[in-house]
Amino acid sequence: MSRPTKFEEFRYVGDKRNQRLYDLDDPELDAEAVEALMASEQFVCFGPDTPVEARNRGYRLA
């Protein structure tokens, strides 16, 4: 899956609605779920762009 335009420089994106973390480089990622997330505008990126930082904020891998 190609990364959404707003996240070309980020690997991880979080869903604020359910605290789920998506790895945009995962080949098994459900593209429809990410498209729905982008449409909802309820997403967040992390700095630094690591799963550790996402876990610190309460997000878990989808």
VMD Tcl script that draws the C-alpha trace (Angstrom):
set ca {
  {0.00 0.00 0.00}
  {1.26 3.48 -0.76}
  {1.29 5.96 2.09}
  {-1.42 8.62 2.31}
  {-0.29 12.02 1.06}
  {-0.23 13.57 4.53}
  {1.97 10.74 5.85}
  {4.64 10.32 3.20}
  {7.35 10.93 5.80}
  {5.77 8.85 8.60}
  {5.60 5.09 9.08}
  {3.11 4.93 11.96}
  {-0.32 6.53 12.17}
  {-2.76 6.27 15.06}
  {-6.55 6.19 15.14}
  {-7.81 8.53 17.89}
  {-11.22 6.82 17.96}
  {-9.97 3.45 19.20}
  {-6.28 4.01 20.09}
  {-5.08 1.65 17.32}
  {-1.71 2.02 15.65}
  {-1.20 1.26 11.97}
  {2.19 0.47 10.42}
  {1.96 1.91 6.91}
  {4.87 -0.30 5.77}
  {3.09 -3.53 6.76}
  {2.30 -5.49 3.56}
  {-0.74 -7.09 5.25}
  {-2.26 -3.75 6.30}
  {-5.94 -3.35 5.47}
  {-5.91 -0.44 3.01}
  {-9.65 0.14 3.46}
  {-9.18 0.69 7.20}
  {-6.53 3.34 6.55}
  {-8.68 5.02 3.88}
  {-11.60 5.14 6.34}
  {-9.29 6.61 8.98}
  {-8.10 9.34 6.61}
  {-11.71 10.14 5.66}
  {-12.66 10.46 9.35}
  {-9.80 12.91 10.02}
  {-9.33 11.31 13.45}
  {-5.68 10.36 12.98}
  {-2.42 11.28 14.66}
  {1.26 10.83 13.86}
  {4.04 10.45 16.38}
  {7.34 12.19 17.00}
  {9.61 10.33 17.09}
  {7.97 8.03 14.56}
  {8.35 4.80 16.55}
  {6.00 2.19 18.03}
  {7.55 2.89 21.44}
  {6.33 6.51 21.30}
  {2.88 5.32 20.21}
  {2.72 2.89 23.15}
  {3.72 5.74 25.49}
  {0.59 7.54 24.30}
  {-1.64 4.49 24.82}
  {-1.80 3.18 21.22}
  {-1.57 -0.53 20.37}
  {-0.90 -2.21 17.03}
  {-4.02 -2.95 15.00}
}
mol new
graphics top color blue
foreach p $ca { graphics top sphere $p radius 0.5 }
foreach p [lrange $ca 0 end-1] q [lrange $ca 1 end] { graphics top cylinder $p $q radius 0.2 }
display resetview
